[in-house]
Amino acid sequence: MASTQSDPLESRVEADSRRVRELLERREFGAALEAARALLESAPDHRDALYLVAVTQRYGGRVADALRTLAQLEAKHPEFGRLYQERGHCYRAVGEPAAALAAYGRAVAANGSLAASWRAVAELSRAAGLEADARAAEAEVARLARLPPAVVAASGMIAEGDLHAAERVLRRFLQTNVSHVDAMRLLAQIGVRLEVLDDAEFLLESALAFEPANVAVRYEYASVLAQRHKHALALAEAEKLLAIDPANRAFRIVHANACVGLGRQQDALDTFRALLDESAQKADLYLSIGHAEKTLGRQGEAIRAYRLAADARPAFGDAYWSLANLKTYRFEDAEIEQMRRHEAADSTAPVDRYHLCFALGKALEDRGEYEESFRFYERGNALKKRECKYSADALERTLRQQFEVCSAAFLRERAGSGDPDPAPIFVVGLPRAGSTLIEQILASHSKVEGTAELAEIPQIVQRLAGRELKDGPPRYPAVLRELERGDWRALGERYLAETRVYRSGAPFFIDKMPNNFRHLGLISLILPNAKIIDARRDAMACCFSNFKQLFAAGQEFTYGLEDIARYYRIYVELMDHWESVLPGRILRVRHEELVEDLEGQVRRLLAFCGLDFEPACLEFHRQARSVRTASSEQVRRPINRDGIDQWRHYEPWLGPLAAALGDLAPGCA
């Protein structure tokens, strides 16, 4: 984790805020209010500026003005815990204890490090006869008092979103307190928020070594393992947690999610359904049930669950998007109107808004209202892109190193070093290029097992790359030059061992992580007998299909037309390189040709994999198996031309995409 350089505006606000606080400490309330207002003029709607105006107003006896300022602050920054603490102070000042208690309750819910709010909750609860609440609040006050001030301060910063400041505080503290578990846990939480999950995993694993009985750390460790697709390890940790507290809702959910990752959908469903009877907050549970039912091919049950999720939380964008993402669901007029209303509401959270935009894009596309459909897709992508950290330049720099490192000579000199097991079949390419259809066809063969988009190759790459400096040169793929002959076999054996949990005994299995096209040099060396299939789709169709798709995680290149085009171009360049340096190792399967000549292409595909022809592969849609990708419902129908030229309905608005694709745009890849 690396802190970003300070923003000039933030630096100025920080300096001016210090001056306001100094004036308050000197009880110069008039001057403090004047300085706070000046700060607000220079940084309109800034969280800390609004907060300090409210504080100075209260100190100056203008409580009504302070409450109005806090209402303005809440409209802009509703997750800011200190605003509710300040509101509690205001209500106490005017003798409204019930309103004050409610405000302090919201404060500690948003930021559990606010000792002043906990003390107020204890006092007001006891005065109201709520003895149990008072004792619980006093316990929190005592807990915070036992923690070092730096850890309490960092906890508050994390709650308020000041992650980089919190990281600096914690790293300084851990330099002299190397085994402080609470500090390590907080630093891991920052890693999770910044999506530096390898750091988070390492910190939590280390914290558990110091305190094996720390249940909170073990729970967060299990959650991070699941996020890193280490589902078997996550399941083992979840089982340890359930041995301690079998009824714990959070432990049961992390266990169920690990089951989902391991393909044990029915076990997960049993848990989610049991939790429904015990939970007042049902929306997320219904969503999880819908996902599991969809994976199992039970579309009717999935639709019912997604609808119940939307009923339980009316603005729940993910519920509507999940219906749209079935690809076969058609929204009713009332549902579209409801989605429009929620998408336009100021109170709708950004995550719900972009889910609703993608759902509306699909709903209107199905009705032939293409211009408005495109506008919703466009808006949804713009909203989603704001929270992404994708850099096309950085990715292209890394991928272009593959040309230099994985030359024909480099690969030839190390050929045959890896594990000779021929079991893996890699299906690579871009998302939405037809890889799920290829997987379904192959998995219909008696000797082939479908698994999922396995994370093991990316994890091997991450381990080889190590902890890279944020602005430094990438270690991978150059680090491949440092490996000895025995390392290649060890990595192949590790891959096969780590993927065994997803298999049930068939001679061959499929790994359809599309982004593995970036690592075919590595794959060819650690698994020299693995088959590699390039799922290729015409550029305009593939790129626009990605633009329409809201992914659950990753694939951040898809939220801008130019980014998608650049990604497609570098993919084509890199695949040309792999075909040149790995002659005969890669089979390109064009989606359009597969649709037009199913039997011919299936025979070609099976022959490449060394498999005898089986008629079941032509009736892939009859195959009863879990399918976890966005194409799950499409591959459960017979082959059809749906989607081949669907992008042409949007051609008037795809000029930027065609321009960025250049000579690839007509479909000549």
MARDREN-909366 format. One record per residue (C-alpha): residue number from 0; x, y, z. Coordinates in steps of 0.05 Angstrom, whole numbers, padded with zeros to 5 digits. Each point is the difference from the previous one (the first is absolute). Layout:
seq, u, v, w
NUM, X, Y, Z
...
END
This chain:
seq, u, v, w
0, 00000, 00000, 00000
1, 00027, 00068, -00019
2, -00027, 00068, 00019
3, -00016, 00048, -00055
4, 00031, 00069, -00005
5, -00039, 00054, 00037
6, -00052, 00040, -00037
7, 00014, 00076, 00003
8, -00073, 00014, 00018
9, 00002, -00052, 00056
10, 00065, 00029, 00027
11, -00030, 00070, 00002
12, -00064, -00026, 00033
13, 00042, -00037, 00052
14, 00040, 00062, 00016
15, -00062, 00045, 00005
16, -00035, -00053, 00042
17, 00057, 00001, 00050
18, -00007, 00075, 00007
19, -00075, -00006, 00014
20, 00013, -00052, 00054
21, 00054, 00043, 00031
22, -00050, 00058, 00004
23, -00052, -00046, 00032
24, 00051, -00023, 00052
25, 00013, 00073, 00017
26, -00076, 00009, 00005
27, 00002, 00054, -00054
28, -00066, -00023, -00028
29, -00015, 00060, -00044
30, 00068, -00004, -00034
31, -00006, -00075, -00006
32, -00068, 00006, -00035
33, 00027, 00053, -00047
34, 00060, -00044, -00017
35, -00045, -00061, -00011
36, -00045, 00039, -00047
37, 00061, 00024, -00039
38, 00022, -00073, -00005
39, -00068, -00020, -00026
40, 00001, 00055, -00052
41, 00066, -00025, -00027
42, -00023, -00073, 00002
43, -00075, -00002, -00010
44, -00035, -00063, 00025
45, 00065, -00026, 00028
46, -00014, -00049, 00057
47, 00048, 00028, 00051
48, -00017, 00072, -00016
49, -00074, -00012, 00011
50, 00014, -00038, 00063
51, 00042, 00055, 00030
52, -00052, 00053, -00017
53, -00051, -00041, 00039
54, 00047, -00009, 00059
55, 00016, 00074, 00004
56, -00074, 00017, -00006
57, -00016, -00044, 00060
58, 00057, 00027, 00041
59, -00026, 00070, -00016
60, -00069, -00019, 00026
61, -00033, -00002, -00069
62, -00026, -00072, 00006
63, -00056, 00009, -00051
64, 00051, 00024, -00052
65, 00045, -00058, 00018
66, -00056, -00051, -00012
67, -00015, 00031, -00068
68, 00074, -00005, -00019
69, 00001, -00072, 00023
70, -00060, -00016, -00044
71, 00038, 00030, -00058
72, 00061, -00043, 00019
73, -00043, -00063, 00005
74, -00027, 00012, -00070
75, 00071, 00001, -00028
76, 00036, -00049, 00047
77, -00051, -00046, 00033
78, 00052, -00051, 00024
79, 00040, 00051, 00041
80, -00006, -00023, 00072
81, 00022, 00065, 00032
82, -00058, 00038, -00029
83, -00048, -00044, 00041
84, 00043, 00009, 00062
85, -00004, 00076, -00010
86, -00075, -00006, -00010
87, -00004, -00037, 00066
88, 00039, 00056, 00034
89, -00049, 00050, -00029
90, -00062, -00038, 00024
91, 00031, -00007, 00070
92, 00014, 00074, 00001
93, -00074, 00016, -00011
94, -00027, -00054, 00047
95, -00024, -00053, -00049
96, 00029, -00065, 00028
97, -00039, -00049, -00043
98, 00022, 00034, -00064
99, 00071, 00005, 00027
100, 00002, -00074, 00016
101, -00023, -00018, -00070
102, 00053, 00045, -00030
103, 00056, -00029, 00043
104, -00024, -00070, -00019
105, 00009, 00017, -00074
106, 00068, 00030, 00015
107, 00028, -00064, 00032
108, -00032, -00042, -00054
109, 00039, 00039, -00052
110, 00064, 00009, 00040
111, 00011, -00046, 00060
112, 00061, 00038, 00023
113, -00040, 00061, 00025
114, 00010, -00007, 00075
115, -00039, 00064, 00014
116, -00061, -00028, -00034
117, 00006, -00067, 00037
118, 00004, 00038, 00066
119, -00062, 00040, -00019
120, -00037, -00063, -00020
121, 00017, -00030, 00068
122, -00024, 00061, 00038
123, -00064, 00011, -00040
124, -00018, -00074, -00001
125, 00006, -00005, 00075
126, -00042, 00062, 00009
127, -00053, -00031, -00044
128, 00001, -00065, 00039
129, 00036, -00039, -00055
130, 00050, -00034, 00046
131, 00024, -00054, -00049
132, 00014, 00053, -00053
133, 00037, 00042, 00051
134, 00045, -00058, 00022
135, 00015, -00018, -00073
136, 00020, 00072, -00015
137, 00044, 00003, 00063
138, 00035, -00063, -00023
139, 00016, 00034, -00066
140, 00027, 00061, 00037
141, 00045, -00047, 00042
142, 00023, -00038, -00062
143, 00020, 00064, -00036
144, 00036, 00024, 00063
145, 00043, -00063, -00001
146, 00023, 00011, -00071
147, 00059, 00044, -00017
148, -00021, 00070, -00024
149, 00032, -00011, -00068
150, -00043, -00062, -00012
151, -00064, 00036, 00022
152, 00017, 00059, -00045
153, 00014, -00046, -00060
154, -00066, -00037, 00012
155, -00037, 00066, -00003
156, 00037, 00020, -00064
157, -00019, -00065, -00033
158, -00073, 00009, 00019
159, 00001, 00070, -00030
160, 00033, -00023, -00064
161, 00069, 00031, 00014
162, 00036, -00064, -00019
163, 00068, 00026, -00019
164, 00006, 00042, 00063
165, -00020, -00061, 00041
166, 00051, -00043, -00036
167, 00056, 00049, 00017
168, -00020, 00001, 00074
169, -00004, -00076, 00004
170, 00066, -00013, -00036
171, 00036, 00049, 00047
172, -00032, -00034, 00060
173, 00017, -00071, -00023
174, 00073, 00019, -00009
175, 00006, -00001, 00076
176, -00058, -00046, 00016
177, 00011, -00055, -00051
178, -00048, -00051, 00031
179, -00059, 00046, 00016
180, -00059, -00041, -00028
181, -00051, 00057, -00001
182, 00047, 00043, -00041
183, 00015, -00057, -00048
184, -00075, -00013, -00007
185, -00015, 00073, -00016
186, 00057, 00002, -00051
187, -00030, -00062, -00032
188, -00068, 00035, -00004
189, 00033, 00056, -00038
190, 00030, -00051, -00047
191, -00069, -00029, -00013
192, -00029, 00068, -00015
193, 00058, 00017, -00047
194, -00005, -00070, -00031
195, 00071, -00018, 00021
196, -00024, -00068, 00022
197, 00068, -00035, 00003
198, 00022, 00051, 00053
199, -00065, -00010, 00038
200, 00007, -00076, -00002
201, 00072, 00004, 00025
202, -00017, 00047, 00057
203, -00059, -00041, 00024
204, 00039, -00065, -00005
205, 00055, 00032, 00042
206, -00051, 00027, 00050
207, -00028, -00070, 00009
208, 00069, -00027, 00014
209, 00004, 00049, 00059
210, -00072, -00011, 00023
211, -00028, -00066, -00026
212, -00063, 00008, 00043
213, -00018, 00068, -00029
214, -00067, -00014, -00032
215, -00007, 00068, -00034
216, 00067, -00008, -00034
217, -00016, -00071, -00023
218, -00066, 00023, -00029
219, 00033, 00056, -00040
220, 00055, -00048, -00022
221, -00053, -00049, -00026
222, -00034, 00057, -00037
223, 00064, 00023, -00033
224, 00017, -00072, -00021
225, -00068, -00004, -00033
226, 00011, 00066, -00037
227, 00067, -00027, -00025
228, -00037, -00062, -00026
229, 00036, -00045, 00050
230, -00065, -00034, 00014
231, 00026, -00065, 00031
232, 00041, 00040, 00051
233, -00059, 00046, 00013
234, -00045, -00060, 00012
235, 00050, -00029, 00050
236, 00002, 00066, 00038
237, -00076, 00006, -00001
238, -00006, -00069, 00029
239, 00045, 00020, 00058
240, -00044, 00060, 00012
241, -00064, -00041, -00001
242, 00031, -00049, 00050
243, 00004, 00060, 00047
244, -00069, 00029, -00014
245, -00044, -00043, -00046
246, -00058, 00050, 00001
247, 00041, 00062, -00019
248, -00031, 00031, -00062
249, 00064, 00030, -00028
250, 00038, -00066, 00009
251, -00055, -00038, -00036
252, 00000, 00049, -00058
253, 00076, -00004, -00010
254, -00006, -00076, 00002
255, -00056, 00002, -00052
256, 00039, 00046, -00045
257, 00060, -00047, 00003
258, -00047, -00057, -00020
259, -00022, 00042, -00060
260, 00072, 00010, -00020
261, 00012, -00075, 00003
262, -00062, -00015, -00041
263, -00041, -00027, 00059
264, -00060, 00042, -00019
265, -00052, -00043, 00036
266, 00038, 00004, 00066
267, 00002, 00076, -00007
268, -00074, 00002, -00017
269, -00018, -00039, 00062
270, 00038, 00051, 00043
271, -00029, 00061, -00034
272, -00071, -00026, 00006
273, 00009, -00017, 00074
274, 00026, 00070, 00013
275, -00062, 00031, -00033
276, -00043, -00022, 00059
277, 00048, 00034, 00049
278, 00014, 00065, -00035
279, -00037, 00066, -00006
280, 00046, 00021, -00057
281, -00017, -00049, -00054
282, 00019, 00035, -00065
283, 00072, -00024, -00004
284, -00020, -00070, 00019
285, -00053, -00003, -00055
286, 00053, 00026, -00049
287, 00049, -00055, 00021
288, -00055, -00052, -00007
289, -00016, 00026, -00070
290, 00073, -00005, -00021
291, 00005, -00072, 00025
292, -00065, -00020, -00035
293, 00023, 00032, -00064
294, 00066, -00038, 00003
295, -00038, -00065, 00008
296, -00043, 00016, -00061
297, -00065, 00011, 00039
298, -00020, 00064, -00033
299, -00071, 00005, 00028
300, 00025, -00006, 00071
301, 00055, 00052, -00015
302, -00051, 00050, -00027
303, -00044, -00009, 00061
304, 00059, 00012, 00047
305, 00024, 00062, -00038
306, -00071, 00029, 00002
307, -00004, -00013, 00075
308, 00067, 00036, 00008
309, -00028, 00061, -00037
310, -00063, -00002, 00043
311, 00042, -00003, 00063
312, 00042, 00060, -00021
313, -00037, 00041, -00052
314, 00061, 00037, -00028
315, 00044, -00062, 00000
316, 00034, 00009, -00067
317, 00035, -00067, 00002
318, -00066, -00037, 00004
319, -00025, 00033, -00064
320, 00067, -00010, -00035
321, 00000, -00073, 00020
322, -00067, -00008, -00035
323, 00027, 00035, -00062
324, 00063, -00041, 00003
325, -00040, -00063, -00011
326, -00002, 00025, -00072
327, -00067, -00034, -00010
328, -00043, 00040, 00050
329, -00047, 00053, -00026
330, -00020, 00057, 00046
331, -00072, 00021, 00008
332, -00021, 00073, -00009
333, -00008, 00010, 00074
334, 00070, -00027, 00014
335, 00031, 00047, -00051
336, -00037, 00059, 00030
337, 00023, -00019, 00069
338, 00072, -00006, -00024
339, -00004, 00068, -00033
340, -00027, 00031, 00064
341, 00054, -00029, 00044
342, 00056, 00016, -00049
343, -00022, 00074, -00002
344, -00007, 00007, 00076
345, 00052, 00041, 00036
346, -00001, -00049, 00058
347, 00022, -00059, -00042
348, 00070, -00023, 00016
349, 00052, 00001, -00057
350, 00007, -00076, 00000
351, -00075, -00009, -00007
352, -00003, 00055, -00053
353, 00049, -00032, -00048
354, -00031, -00069, 00009
355, -00067, 00031, -00017
356, 00030, 00034, -00062
357, 00026, -00066, -00027
358, -00067, -00033, 00015
359, -00038, 00055, -00035
360, 00047, -00004, -00060
361, -00016, -00074, -00007
362, -00075, 00010, 00011
363, -00005, 00054, -00053
364, 00045, -00039, -00048
365, -00049, -00058, 00004
366, -00055, 00049, -00020
367, 00038, 00027, -00060
368, 00009, 00069, 00032
369, 00073, 00002, -00018
370, 00018, 00073, 00007
371, -00026, 00006, 00071
372, 00028, -00069, 00015
373, 00069, 00024, -00021
374, -00006, 00062, 00043
375, -00012, -00043, 00062
376, 00058, -00047, -00018
377, 00043, 00062, -00010
378, -00021, 00030, 00066
379, 00010, -00065, 00038
380, 00070, -00009, -00028
381, 00019, 00071, 00017
382, -00024, -00009, 00072
383, 00035, -00066, 00008
384, 00065, 00026, -00030
385, 00005, 00053, 00054
386, 00015, -00054, 00052
387, 00049, -00039, -00044
388, 00076, 00006, 00002
389, 00012, -00028, -00069
390, 00058, 00028, -00040
391, 00004, -00022, -00073
392, 00071, 00027, -00005
393, 00025, -00041, 00059
394, -00032, -00064, -00025
395, 00028, 00009, -00071
396, 00070, 00013, 00027
397, -00002, -00065, 00039
398, -00030, -00041, -00057
399, 00051, 00027, -00050
400, 00055, -00028, 00044
401, -00027, -00069, -00017
402, 00024, 00010, -00072
403, 00071, 00013, 00025
404, 00004, -00051, 00057
405, -00039, -00059, -00030
406, 00036, -00004, -00066
407, 00002, -00063, -00042
408, 00071, -00014, 00023
409, -00018, 00010, 00074
410, -00058, -00048, -00004
411, 00038, -00050, -00043
412, 00058, -00003, 00050
413, -00047, -00016, 00058
414, -00049, -00045, -00037
415, -00020, -00064, 00036
416, 00021, 00026, 00069
417, -00070, 00001, 00031
418, -00049, -00052, 00025
419, -00019, -00045, -00059
420, -00072, -00012, 00023
421, -00045, 00012, -00061
422, -00063, 00011, 00041
423, -00008, 00076, -00004
424, -00037, 00033, -00058
425, 00007, 00075, 00002
426, -00053, 00043, -00035
427, 00024, 00071, -00006
428, -00020, 00065, -00035
429, -00044, 00058, 00018
430, -00063, -00006, 00042
431, -00064, -00004, -00042
432, 00039, -00034, -00057
433, -00033, -00068, 00004
434, 00045, -00035, 00051
435, -00059, -00025, 00041
436, -00030, -00033, -00062
437, 00066, -00035, -00015
438, 00004, -00022, 00073
439, -00071, -00027, -00002
440, 00015, -00039, -00064
441, 00063, -00030, 00028
442, -00031, -00014, 00068
443, -00054, -00041, -00035
444, 00054, -00051, -00018
445, 00005, -00060, 00046
446, 00075, 00012, 00012
447, -00002, 00075, 00014
448, -00021, 00038, 00062
449, -00020, 00073, 00001
450, 00023, 00039, 00061
451, -00001, 00076, 00001
452, 00042, 00061, -00014
453, 00055, -00025, 00045
454, 00046, 00050, 00035
455, 00060, -00045, 00007
456, 00041, 00026, -00059
457, -00009, 00074, 00020
458, 00019, -00020, 00071
459, 00064, -00033, -00024
460, 00015, 00063, -00040
461, -00011, 00043, 00062
462, 00046, -00043, 00042
463, 00054, 00005, -00053
464, -00009, 00075, -00005
465, 00005, 00009, 00075
466, -00014, 00068, 00032
467, 00013, 00051, -00055
468, 00010, 00074, 00011
469, -00060, 00039, -00024
470, 00038, 00042, -00050
471, 00058, -00048, -00011
472, 00011, -00047, -00059
473, -00040, -00066, 00003
474, 00040, -00062, 00021
475, -00043, -00046, -00042
476, 00012, -00025, -00053
477, 00074, 00017, 00005
478, 00004, -00043, 00063
479, -00011, -00061, -00044
480, 00073, 00005, -00021
481, 00021, -00014, 00071
482, -00035, -00067, 00005
483, 00040, -00065, -00001
484, -00021, -00062, -00037
485, -00029, -00033, 00062
486, -00042, 00062, 00016
487, -00043, -00010, -00062
488, -00020, -00070, 00021
489, -00013, 00022, 00071
490, -00047, 00055, -00024
491, -00037, -00049, -00045
492, -00008, -00049, 00058
493, -00025, 00057, 00044
494, -00052, 00020, -00051
495, -00025, -00071, -00006
496, -00002, -00009, 00075
497, -00037, 00065, 00013
498, -00052, -00013, -00054
499, -00014, -00071, 00022
500, -00053, 00024, 00048
501, -00043, 00022, -00059
502, 00004, -00069, -00035
503, -00037, -00065, 00011
504, 00042, -00049, -00040
505, -00007, 00010, -00075
506, 00065, -00007, -00040
507, -00004, 00072, -00025
508, -00025, 00065, 00029
509, -00012, 00070, -00026
510, 00028, 00065, 00029
511, -00036, 00056, -00036
512, 00030, 00061, 00033
513, -00001, 00046, -00061
514, 00058, 00044, 00022
515, 00048, -00059, 00000
516, 00015, 00021, -00072
517, 00050, 00047, 00033
518, 00039, -00058, 00029
519, 00004, -00053, -00055
520, 00076, 00000, 00002
521, -00001, -00018, 00074
522, -00056, -00052, -00011
523, 00037, -00033, -00058
524, 00061, -00010, 00044
525, -00031, -00024, 00064
526, -00052, -00044, -00036
527, 00032, -00019, -00066
528, -00055, -00049, -00020
529, -00059, 00045, 00018
530, -00047, 00019, -00057
531, -00012, 00074, -00014
532, -00062, 00025, -00036
533, -00008, 00073, -00022
534, -00074, 00019, 00001
535, -00003, 00056, -00052
536, -00059, 00043, -00018
537, -00005, 00056, -00052
538, 00026, 00065, 00030
539, -00061, 00045, -00002
540, -00047, -00054, 00026
541, 00048, -00021, 00055
542, 00018, 00070, 00023
543, -00071, 00026, 00002
544, -00023, -00063, 00036
545, 00051, 00016, 00054
546, -00024, 00072, 00003
547, -00070, -00025, 00015
548, 00023, -00047, 00054
549, 00007, 00019, 00073
550, 00049, -00049, 00031
551, -00003, -00022, 00072
552, 00074, 00013, 00008
553, 00061, 00015, -00043
554, -00001, 00013, -00075
555, 00008, 00074, 00013
556, 00022, 00012, -00072
557, -00073, -00009, -00022
558, -00028, 00066, 00027
559, 00022, 00045, -00057
560, -00003, -00010, -00075
561, 00071, 00022, -00013
562, 00027, -00044, 00057
563, -00037, -00060, -00028
564, 00027, 00012, -00070
565, 00071, 00007, 00026
566, -00007, -00064, 00040
567, -00026, -00038, -00061
568, 00057, 00026, -00042
569, 00055, -00021, 00049
570, -00035, -00067, 00008
571, 00003, -00012, -00075
572, 00073, 00022, -00003
573, 00019, -00045, 00058
574, -00038, -00060, -00027
575, 00036, 00009, -00067
576, 00065, -00002, 00039
577, -00019, -00063, 00038
578, -00021, -00035, -00064
579, 00068, 00018, -00030
580, 00043, -00024, 00059
581, -00045, -00059, 00019
582, -00016, -00031, -00068
583, -00054, -00052, 00002
584, -00014, 00011, 00074
585, -00061, 00046, -00008
586, -00066, -00012, -00035
587, -00039, 00063, -00020
588, -00075, -00011, 00000
589, -00040, 00057, -00030
590, -00068, 00008, 00031
591, -00034, 00017, -00066
592, 00028, -00063, -00033
593, -00022, -00042, 00059
594, -00071, 00026, -00007
595, -00002, -00011, -00076
596, 00032, -00070, 00000
597, -00011, -00031, 00068
598, 00017, -00072, -00017
599, 00061, 00017, -00042
600, 00029, 00046, 00054
601, -00016, -00049, 00056
602, 00036, -00056, -00036
603, 00059, 00047, -00011
604, 00000, 00020, 00074
605, -00003, -00072, 00025
606, 00054, -00023, -00048
607, 00046, 00055, 00026
608, -00011, -00023, 00071
609, 00013, -00073, -00020
610, -00072, -00021, 00014
611, -00045, -00045, -00039
612, -00064, 00031, -00028
613, -00061, -00009, 00045
614, -00070, 00023, -00024
615, -00014, 00028, 00070
616, 00047, 00057, -00017
617, -00049, 00023, -00054
618, -00056, 00000, 00052
619, 00039, 00040, 00050
620, -00062, 00037, 00022
621, -00026, -00064, 00032
622, 00060, -00005, 00045
623, -00020, 00008, 00074
624, 00058, 00035, 00033
625, 00015, 00064, 00038
626, 00016, 00060, -00043
627, 00023, 00063, 00035
628, 00011, 00050, -00055
629, -00046, 00052, -00032
630, -00014, -00049, -00057
631, -00029, -00053, 00046
632, -00070, 00002, -00030
633, 00023, 00009, -00071
634, 00040, -00065, 00000
635, -00061, -00038, 00025
636, -00035, 00013, -00066
637, 00016, -00030, -00069
638, 00050, 00037, -00043
639, -00028, 00064, -00031
640, 00021, 00064, -00034
641, -00026, 00045, 00055
642, 00052, 00053, 00014
643, 00043, -00011, -00062
644, -00015, 00069, -00029
645, -00039, 00030, 00058
646, 00050, 00056, 00005
647, -00024, 00028, -00066
648, -00064, 00026, 00034
649, 00047, 00048, 00037
650, 00045, 00017, -00059
651, -00019, 00074, -00001
652, 00031, 00009, 00069
653, 00061, -00045, -00008
654, 00044, 00044, -00043
655, 00051, 00009, 00056
656, 00005, -00076, 00008
657, 00010, -00012, -00074
658, 00052, 00056, -00004
659, 00039, -00029, 00058
660, -00002, -00070, -00029
661, 00025, 00025, -00068
662, 00011, -00057, -00049
663, -00030, -00050, 00049
664, -00068, 00033, -00002
665, -00028, -00036, -00062
666, 00013, -00067, 00034
667, 00065, -00018, -00034
668, 00037, -00022, 00063
END
